[in-house]
Amino acid sequence: MYLIKTPFWLRLLYPSLIWRMPDDSKTIYLTFDDGPIPIVTPFVLKKLKAVNARATFFCIGDNVRKHPEVYHNLINEGHSIGSHTFNHLRGWSTPCDEYVANALKAIELTGSLLFRPPHGRIKKRQIQKLREEKPDLKIFMWDVLSADYDADVSPQRCLDNVLRHTQPGSIVVFHDSLKAFPRLEYVLPRALEVWQKKGYKFAAL
C-alpha cells in the first residue's frame, strides 16, 4: 500500500522531515533512489544532461562500493548526493542500533548530510539517534511518488502519476534500479519534456 501524493496529515506526523521545498518558483526537485548501478544510472544521467537538469541521488552505500565509477560520474556531472543506508534497510523492521549503524556507514562513505530512509520508513527513535550522531543531518522524504518500482503499474500510468501530482516545490521520487527501469525508461524523458514545455526548472536538493 502506498500513496502517490503524500497527504498533509503524514507531513504533520513527522514535521522535522523535509517533504517538499518552497513553491515560490517553478522548480521541481527530482530524486533517484537505490543506485548507483550500471546501465540505469547512466541512462538517467544522459536524460538529465539533455535538459540541463540537476537532481539528487540517494545512494545505497553498497552500490557506491560496488560501482565507484558510476558514482563518481554523478558527482562529476554536478548532481547532489545523499545516502539511503548501506543495505537498503527497512527502518520499521530493523532494530534501532542496527539501523543507525548501517545508515551511518553509508553517510560516512558518501560524506553527505542528506539522507532518505528506504521505503520512507523510519522510527522516531532512529531519527533521534541519527541526529545525535549527525546534528546537521537533513532527512528528505517526498510529496510525489512515481511508483516506477511497481511492476503492476504500466509505464503510462506511472507517467500520469507524476504529471498529475507534481507542482512547484515538489520532491519527486524515481528509482535508478533494474526493477524500476521498464517504467523509468518510458517515463523520465517524457516527463522532462512536458515539464520543460511548462517552464519548470530542475534543481538539486
Helices and strands as residue ranges (DSSP letters): H 8-13, E 27-33, H 40-50, E 56-59, H 61-66, H 68-76, E 80-83, G 91-93, H 96-110, E 114-115, G 118-120, H 124-133, E 138-139, E 144-145, H 155-165, E 171-175, H 181-197, E 201-202
